[in-house]
Amino acid sequence: MLGVDVVKLLYDVLKGKVLHHEVISGGVVIDVRPEDLVSVVKVITEELGGIYTVIVGVDGRGIDSTYHNVYVFSLDNLKTYVLIRVRLSPEDPKVESITPIVKGANWGEREVRDLLGINLLGHPDPRRLILPDDWPSNTYPLRKEFNYYEKPKPSLGCNYVPSRSEEVVALPYGPYHPLLHEPEYFELHVKGETVVDVEYRGFHVHRGIEKLGESRLTYNQIPFVAERICGICGFVHNVCYCQAVENAAGIEVPERALYIRSLVLEIERIHSHLLWLGVACHVLGFDTGFMHAWRIREPVMYLAELLTGSRKTYGINLVGGVRRDVNRESIEKIVKILKNVKEEYDYFVKSLTSVKEVIKRLEGSGILPKSEAISYGVVGPTVRGSGLKRDVRVDHPYAAYKEVSFKVPVYSECDNMSRLMVRVEEVYESISIIQQLIDKLPSGPIIAENIEIPEFKEGFSGVEAPRGEDVHYVITGRFSKVFRWKVRAPTYNNIPALKVMLHECPLSDAPLTIASIDPCFSCTDRLVVVDVLTGKKFRVDFRSLARRGRL
């Protein structure tokens, strides 16, 4: 149900609150008044079953002299996205927060306040999210007047956090160290041996890639940055960005290129899941499983290199198609290697699921009820392990996924075991998808020619990454550059739900539960200081720490 039918439905249920609409590829953009936003979101979520996806803040003063907040919800049953846009005053941009009714919007709203200075009225957690504590006030890096090369002087000071009772201990969980390429920082609030709450602080090596893309890079330079967002699923980000631009510009990608994209995406999914299964075995103390999973993964990495020239699946994709074709010799190798991989994987799965100690650790831990999974907008194996059948390849088909059939594994126990079994089964489904793609691979060109990209067109794209739904949003601009580029990785939606998954869980299960969402971090070292006299905790920035250390 697309296009005019969805538009008519929205006008009917929203009863005069839609000011304007625009049908875009894969979705509908509706403009509403800021004062109507909360009521519109309630209708979208409660009456139409919309599930929160992302919030995009836009400095649109160069287009229509306003700021925009774009709230994206997925209507899975209608196979479409609804993008709710509110236009805000350039002098005092503010709008009512939707976090009280949509828990998953918490981070997205805090981000647009940090980076664009849009005030979210009534937000229950007004702390900074992206910017460090020493970032100067009233300096917003995604506003167009902010120079990409500018380095603001730090404004020293600390954000005090109220201490817990004496019975609750704040336990740091890492690893977090400046030398690590991907450190993490969780603060577990523990009473006895039970976790009662958790706080996450990240974004300390926030790379500013959106600003980089908007300021310095052309349309076909961004893919090489996008695929470096994640070291595991870089091709996902590349494809997602390219699809967003293609959707905005109405570019017809050759069918053969769509098949090749799908082929590489599924190879990436297999190697990612095998990596995670190995790490999960290690966390569980089952190192035999760890070694087998990574041994089986190696031939899959060879396939990635065979198709793209790189084990990291870099450099193959561009706006309009792909740069490398697949020949008959490569296809024969893929078929042969995947046959062997499946045979060895069968043995691995049988061994893994027969170890009673593994099952005992996984079952009943890290519970995420279905209702909470929906409210937080979690994605991927995390949401499918909570009994909800959500998969972008089915709900919003892209590339060549309309041409293949596969099962979406779903488990309703809502625990760590469910999330593991979803990934176990998805490896089998990916092997099946690859076989179907090879059997149906069409002939023809692999990249579109004579591409023209009009300015100020919106494009939105979702791709099912190994960790879940990855989304990119673009507004095309002038001089072969994007005006706005927004990235939302799967982990961004999954981490906030750990508050639920870790609540009242034994401390010993916390590392396993955190690992169960397969988190992808990009943050660096920060120090939490506890004042032993007052019990107050605060974070210290590097410069302040250095000054305190001087004699």
Buried (B, 14 or more C-beta within 10 A) or exposed (E): EBEEEBBEBBBEBBEEBBEEBBBBBBBBBBBBEBEBBBBBBEBBBEEBBBBBBBBBBBBBBBBEEBBBBBBBBBBBEBBBBBBBBBBBEEEEBBBBBBBEBBBBBBBBBBBBBBBBBBBBEEBEEEEBBBBBBBBEEEBBBBBEEBEEEEEEEBEEEBEEBEBBEEEBEBBEBEEBEEEBEBBBBBBBBBBEEEBBBBBBBBBBBBEEBBBBBBBEBEBBBBBBBBBBBBEBBBBBBBBBBBBBBBBBBEBEBBBBBBBBBBBBBBBBBBBBBBBBBBBBBBBBEBEEBBEBBBEBBEBBBEBBEBBBBBBBBBBBBBBBBBBBEBEEEBBEBBEEBBEEBBEEBEEBBEBBEEBEEBBEBBEBBBBBEEEBBBBBBBBBBBBBBBBBEBBBBBBBBBBBBEBBEBEBBBBEBBBBBBBBBBBBBBBBBBBBBBBBBBEEBEEEEBBBEEBEBEBBBBBBBBBBBBBBBBBBBBBBBEEEBBBBBBBBBBBBBBBBBBBBBBEEBBBEBBBBBBBBBBBBBBBBBBBBBEEEEEEBBBBBBBEBEEEEEEE
